[in-house]
Amino acid sequence: MENNKFTDLKKGVQEIIDLIANRNAKEANNKLVEVSEVLDELLDYSEDDQDLIEISKYQVLLNQLHQSIISLNGQAN
C-alpha cells in the first residue's frame, strides 16, 4: 500500500482533532465520516499484514475521536 494513503489519513485525523479543539462538533463528525469511508476502502483492498495493523490503529483512533465528538455534543446541550 502506498504511504501517501496513510499520510492522507493522518491529515484527515488531524483535521478532526483541530475541529474538536475548536468545538465544532458538526464539522468534526462530517470529517470523521469522510475519513472512516477512506479507511474502510483501504481495509477492503489491503492484503499486507503491516497495512492491516496500521489500519487497525486508525480504527481505534477514530473510535476515540467519535467518543470525543459525542461528549462535545453533550456539552453543547
C-alpha positions, 0 to 999 in steps of 0.5 A, spaced: 500 500 500 502 506 498 504 511 504 501 517 501 494 513 503 496 513 510 499 520 510 492 522 507 489 519 513 493 522 518 491 529 515 484 527 515 485 525 523 488 531 524 483 535 521 478 532 526 482 533 532 483 541 530 475 541 529 474 538 536 479 543 539 475 548 536 468 545 538 465 544 532 462 538 533 458 538 526 464 539 522 468 534 526 463 528 525 462 530 517 470 529 517 470 523 521 465 520 516 469 522 510 475 519 513 472 512 516 469 511 508 477 512 506 479 507 511 474 502 510 476 502 502 483 501 504 481 495 509 477 492 503 483 492 498 489 491 503 492 484 503 499 486 507 499 484 514 503 491 516 497 495 512 492 491 516 495 493 523 496 500 521 489 500 519 487 497 525 490 503 529 486 508 525 480 504 527 481 505 534 483 512 533 477 514 530 473 510 535 476 515 540 475 521 536 467 519 535 467 518 543 470 525 543 465 528 538 459 525 542 461 528 549 462 535 545 455 534 543 453 533 550 456 539 552 453 543 547 446 541 550 
